[in-house]
Amino acid sequence: MQRWLKWFAVLTTFGMLLVLLGGALVTKTDSGLGCGREWPLCHGQLIPDDIPMETLIELAHRFVSGLVGLMVLGLSVWSWRSIGHKRETKFLSVLSFFFLFAQGLIGAAAVLWGQSDFILALHFGISLISFAAVLLLTLLIFEVDQKFDASTIVIDQRMKWHTIGVTLYSYLVVYTGALVRHTNSSLICPDWPLCVNSDPSLPINMYQWIQMGHRAAAGLIFIWIAYITYLAVKHYKHQRVLYWGWIIAFILVVMQVVAGALVVYTRLNLFIALAHALFISCLFGLLCYFILLISRSRINAKHK
């Protein structure tokens, strides 16, 4: 039974990644109204007779989101019944499905009534919380047979506060990145890292402020994660989950920054833009796992 649960959890986690990337694809290809102002129908039909590319993308995203929603619900119930004795299971089960359901409602509302760009930018972040909860559920499932157990990790106060701070801050980075996409500000600045490399002056309009604000936020998280990785390499070599975890986090944030620069240089290449969304999703999931370890570290300290 546990073997099948593990496989199902892994499939659901990858499914959530597809939901995230599908949402990014809808935004980047301006396919949000590919089915018109109708939901759940598409141009008055379940499957319309005429299916241009934007309609196909929107329909595929709806189908994948619905299927993965059922998988998340199934994983939540299955995990609750199988590993409900682990203290994080029930909370993560509820969290994963609740935020995926909320994401679906926001998406439907955006189609039916429209939303401002600042509200639509929340869509990706809400899905991201559901993805992180599913990822953590999957890791809990793999801990059951004790082949993978990180319950004895001890984290000092400095590392705790840095981890909590950078995780919360990463959500702001995610929001600003989504805002760049929804306001069509991705190429408002033709150069990188400055808006115009020959002119280091301040942005001159809202769209440049949004773009450069995101770049500044991304630059700060790069520096912050680099510093935390330095602390992990220096002080946590004996705790390999933290040691390698932060090295992976640093690699992800480097890839995120490089992808962000390439989005500008390639003039919004679709695959690079999707990779940009993928890297931040994986990074956020990893940071949330560190938060899980911190919560366990506090409990361990109380028992000592």
C-alpha positions as CSV (number, residue, x, y, z in Angstrom):
1,M,0.0,0.0,0.0
2,Q,2.8,2.5,0.9
3,R,4.5,1.7,-2.3
4,W,1.5,2.8,-4.4
5,L,1.0,5.8,-2.2
6,K,4.5,6.9,-2.9
7,W,4.1,6.6,-6.6
8,F,0.8,8.4,-6.5
9,A,2.3,11.2,-4.4
10,V,5.2,11.6,-6.9
11,L,2.8,11.7,-9.8
12,T,0.6,14.3,-8.0
13,T,3.7,16.5,-7.3
14,F,4.7,16.5,-11.0
15,G,1.0,17.1,-11.8
16,M,1.1,20.3,-9.7
17,L,4.2,21.4,-11.5
18,L,2.3,21.0,-14.8
19,V,-0.5,23.1,-13.3
20,L,2.0,25.9,-12.4
21,L,3.7,25.8,-15.8
22,G,0.3,25.6,-17.6
23,G,-0.8,28.7,-15.8
24,A,2.4,30.5,-16.8
25,L,1.9,29.3,-20.4
26,V,-1.6,30.7,-20.5
27,T,-0.4,34.1,-19.3
28,K,2.7,34.2,-21.6
29,T,0.7,33.3,-24.7
30,D,-2.3,35.6,-23.8
31,S,-4.6,32.6,-23.9
32,G,-6.6,33.5,-20.8
33,L,-9.6,34.3,-22.9
34,G,-9.1,31.4,-25.3
35,C,-12.6,30.2,-24.4
36,G,-14.1,33.7,-24.2
37,R,-15.9,34.9,-21.1
38,E,-17.2,31.4,-20.4
39,W,-16.4,28.8,-17.7
40,P,-16.5,25.8,-17.5
41,L,-17.9,25.7,-21.1
42,C,-15.7,27.0,-23.9
43,H,-17.6,29.1,-26.5
44,G,-20.8,27.5,-25.4
45,Q,-19.5,23.9,-25.8
46,L,-17.7,21.4,-23.8
47,I,-15.2,21.0,-26.7
48,P,-15.7,23.7,-29.4
49,D,-15.7,22.8,-33.1
50,D,-13.1,25.5,-33.9
51,I,-10.0,25.2,-31.7
52,P,-7.2,27.8,-32.4
53,M,-4.0,27.7,-30.5
54,E,-5.1,30.0,-27.6
55,T,-8.2,28.0,-27.1
56,L,-6.3,24.7,-27.1
57,I,-3.9,26.1,-24.5
58,E,-6.7,27.3,-22.3
59,L,-8.6,24.0,-22.6
60,A,-5.5,22.0,-21.9
61,H,-4.8,24.0,-18.8
62,R,-8.4,23.6,-17.5
63,F,-8.3,19.8,-18.1
64,V,-4.9,19.4,-16.4
65,S,-6.0,21.6,-13.5
66,G,-9.2,19.6,-13.0
67,L,-7.5,16.2,-13.2
68,V,-4.7,17.2,-10.9
69,G,-7.3,18.7,-8.5
70,L,-8.9,15.3,-8.2
71,M,-5.4,13.8,-7.7
72,V,-4.6,16.3,-4.9
73,L,-8.0,15.5,-3.2
74,G,-7.2,11.8,-3.5
75,L,-3.7,12.2,-2.1
76,S,-5.0,14.3,0.8
77,V,-7.5,11.7,1.8
78,W,-5.1,8.8,1.3
79,S,-2.3,10.5,3.2
80,W,-4.7,11.4,6.0
81,R,-5.8,7.8,6.4
82,S,-2.3,6.2,5.9
83,I,0.1,8.6,7.7
84,G,-2.3,10.7,9.7
85,H,-0.2,9.9,12.8
86,K,2.5,12.3,11.6
87,R,1.7,15.7,13.0
88,E,2.1,17.6,9.7
89,T,0.0,15.4,7.6
90,K,-3.5,16.7,8.2
91,F,-2.5,20.3,8.0
92,L,-0.7,19.8,4.7
93,S,-3.6,17.7,3.3
94,V,-6.1,20.5,3.9
95,L,-3.7,23.2,2.7
96,S,-2.9,21.5,-0.6
97,F,-6.5,21.0,-1.7
98,F,-7.8,24.3,-0.2
99,F,-5.3,26.5,-2.1
100,L,-5.7,24.5,-5.4
101,F,-9.5,25.0,-5.1
102,A,-8.9,28.7,-4.4
103,Q,-6.7,28.9,-7.5
104,G,-9.4,27.4,-9.6
105,L,-12.0,29.9,-8.3
106,I,-9.8,32.8,-9.0
107,G,-9.1,31.5,-12.5
108,A,-12.8,31.1,-13.1
109,A,-13.6,34.5,-11.8
110,A,-10.9,36.1,-14.0
111,V,-12.5,34.5,-17.1
112,L,-16.1,35.3,-16.2
113,W,-15.7,38.8,-14.8
114,G,-12.1,39.9,-15.4
115,Q,-9.7,41.0,-12.7
116,S,-7.0,43.7,-12.3
117,D,-3.4,42.7,-13.1
118,F,-2.5,43.1,-9.4
119,I,-5.2,40.5,-8.4
120,L,-4.3,38.1,-11.3
121,A,-0.7,38.1,-10.1
122,L,-1.9,36.3,-7.0
123,H,-3.0,33.3,-9.1
124,F,0.5,31.8,-9.5
125,G,1.4,32.3,-5.9
126,I,-1.8,30.6,-4.6
127,S,-1.0,27.6,-6.9
128,L,2.5,27.6,-5.6
129,I,1.4,27.2,-2.0
130,S,-0.7,24.1,-3.0
131,F,2.4,22.7,-4.9
132,A,4.6,23.2,-1.8
133,A,2.0,21.4,0.4
134,V,1.8,18.5,-2.0
135,L,5.6,18.3,-2.2
136,L,5.9,18.2,1.6
137,L,3.2,15.5,1.8
138,T,5.2,13.5,-0.6
139,L,8.4,13.9,1.5
140,L,6.4,12.8,4.6
141,I,5.2,9.7,2.8
142,F,8.8,8.8,1.9
143,E,9.8,9.2,5.6
144,V,7.4,6.5,6.8
145,D,9.8,3.6,6.1
146,Q,12.7,5.4,7.8
147,K,14.8,5.2,4.7
148,F,14.6,9.0,4.6
149,D,14.3,10.7,8.0
150,A,15.2,14.3,8.8
151,S,13.4,14.4,12.1
152,T,16.6,14.8,14.2
153,I,18.0,17.9,12.6
154,V,19.0,20.7,14.9
155,I,19.0,24.3,13.5
156,D,20.4,27.3,15.4
157,Q,18.5,30.6,15.8
158,R,20.5,32.5,13.2
159,M,19.7,29.9,10.5
160,K,16.1,29.7,11.6
161,W,15.4,33.4,11.2
162,H,17.3,33.6,7.9
163,T,15.3,30.6,6.5
164,I,12.0,32.0,7.6
165,G,12.8,35.5,6.3
166,V,14.0,34.3,2.9
167,T,11.0,32.0,2.5
168,L,8.5,34.8,3.2
169,Y,10.5,37.2,1.0
170,S,10.6,34.6,-1.9
171,Y,6.8,34.9,-2.0
172,L,7.2,38.6,-2.7
173,V,9.7,37.8,-5.5
174,V,7.1,35.4,-6.9
175,Y,4.4,38.0,-6.8
176,T,6.5,40.7,-8.5
177,G,7.5,38.2,-11.2
178,A,3.8,37.3,-11.8
179,L,3.0,41.0,-11.9
180,V,5.6,41.5,-14.6
181,R,3.9,38.8,-16.7
182,H,0.4,40.1,-16.2
183,T,1.2,43.7,-16.9
184,N,3.1,42.7,-20.1
185,S,6.3,44.4,-18.6
186,S,8.7,41.5,-19.5
187,L,10.4,43.4,-22.4
188,I,9.7,47.0,-21.3
189,C,13.4,47.2,-20.4
190,P,15.5,46.1,-23.4
191,D,18.7,45.5,-21.5
192,W,19.9,43.6,-18.4
193,P,20.7,44.2,-15.5
194,L,19.8,47.9,-15.9
195,C,16.7,48.9,-17.9
196,V,18.9,50.7,-20.4
197,N,22.6,49.9,-19.7
198,S,23.8,53.2,-21.2
199,D,21.3,55.1,-19.0
200,P,21.4,54.2,-15.3
201,S,18.6,56.7,-14.4
202,L,15.4,55.7,-12.5
203,P,12.5,54.1,-14.3
204,I,10.2,56.6,-16.1
205,N,6.8,54.8,-16.0
206,M,4.9,52.2,-14.0
207,Y,5.9,49.3,-16.2
208,Q,9.6,50.0,-15.9
209,W,9.1,50.3,-12.1
210,I,7.4,46.9,-12.0
211,Q,10.2,45.3,-14.1
212,M,13.1,46.9,-12.3
213,G,11.4,46.3,-8.9
214,H,11.3,42.6,-9.7
215,R,14.9,42.6,-10.8
216,A,15.9,44.3,-7.5
217,A,13.9,41.8,-5.5
218,A,15.5,38.9,-7.4
219,G,19.0,40.4,-6.9
220,L,18.4,40.6,-3.1
221,I,17.1,37.0,-2.8
222,F,20.2,35.8,-4.8
223,I,22.5,37.6,-2.3
224,W,20.5,36.3,0.7
225,I,20.5,32.7,-0.4
226,A,24.2,32.9,-1.3
227,Y,24.9,34.0,2.3
228,I,22.7,31.3,3.9
229,T,24.4,28.7,1.7
230,Y,27.7,30.0,3.0
231,L,26.5,29.4,6.5
232,A,25.2,25.9,5.7
233,V,28.5,24.9,4.1
234,K,30.5,26.3,7.0
235,H,28.4,25.1,9.9
236,Y,26.2,22.2,8.8
237,K,28.5,19.7,7.0
238,H,27.5,17.1,9.6
239,Q,23.8,17.6,8.7
240,R,23.7,16.6,5.1
241,V,20.0,17.4,4.4
242,L,20.7,21.1,5.2
243,Y,24.2,21.1,3.7
244,W,23.1,19.7,0.3
245,G,19.7,21.4,0.5
246,W,21.1,24.9,0.6
247,I,23.6,24.1,-2.1
248,I,20.7,23.0,-4.3
249,A,18.8,26.2,-3.3
250,F,21.8,28.3,-4.4
251,I,22.0,26.4,-7.8
252,L,18.2,27.0,-8.3
253,V,18.5,30.7,-7.6
254,V,21.4,31.0,-9.9
255,M,19.5,29.3,-12.7
256,Q,16.5,31.6,-11.9
257,V,18.6,34.7,-12.3
258,V,20.2,33.4,-15.5
259,A,16.8,32.5,-17.0
260,G,15.5,35.9,-16.1
261,A,18.4,37.5,-18.0
262,L,17.9,35.2,-21.0
263,V,14.2,36.1,-21.1
264,V,15.3,39.6,-21.9
265,Y,18.2,38.7,-24.3
266,T,16.0,36.2,-26.2
267,R,13.1,38.6,-26.4
268,L,10.8,36.3,-24.3
269,N,11.6,32.9,-25.6
270,L,8.7,30.7,-24.4
271,F,10.8,27.7,-23.2
272,I,13.2,30.0,-21.2
273,A,10.2,31.9,-19.8
274,L,8.7,28.6,-18.6
275,A,12.0,27.4,-17.2
276,H,12.0,30.7,-15.2
277,A,8.7,29.7,-13.7
278,L,9.9,26.2,-13.0
279,F,13.0,27.2,-11.1
280,I,11.2,29.5,-8.8
281,S,8.6,26.9,-8.1
282,C,11.2,24.3,-7.2
283,L,13.1,26.8,-5.1
284,F,9.9,27.8,-3.1
285,G,9.1,24.2,-2.5
286,L,12.6,23.6,-1.1
287,L,12.4,26.6,1.1
288,C,9.1,25.4,2.5
289,Y,10.8,22.1,3.3
290,F,13.4,24.0,5.3
291,I,10.5,25.6,7.3
292,L,9.2,22.1,8.0
293,L,12.6,21.1,9.4
294,I,12.7,24.3,11.5
295,S,9.3,23.4,13.1
296,R,10.7,19.9,13.9
297,S,13.9,21.4,15.3
298,R,11.9,23.5,17.8
299,I,10.1,20.4,19.0
300,N,13.3,18.5,19.3
301,A,14.8,21.3,21.4
302,K,11.7,21.2,23.7
303,H,12.3,17.5,24.4
304,K,15.9,17.9,25.3
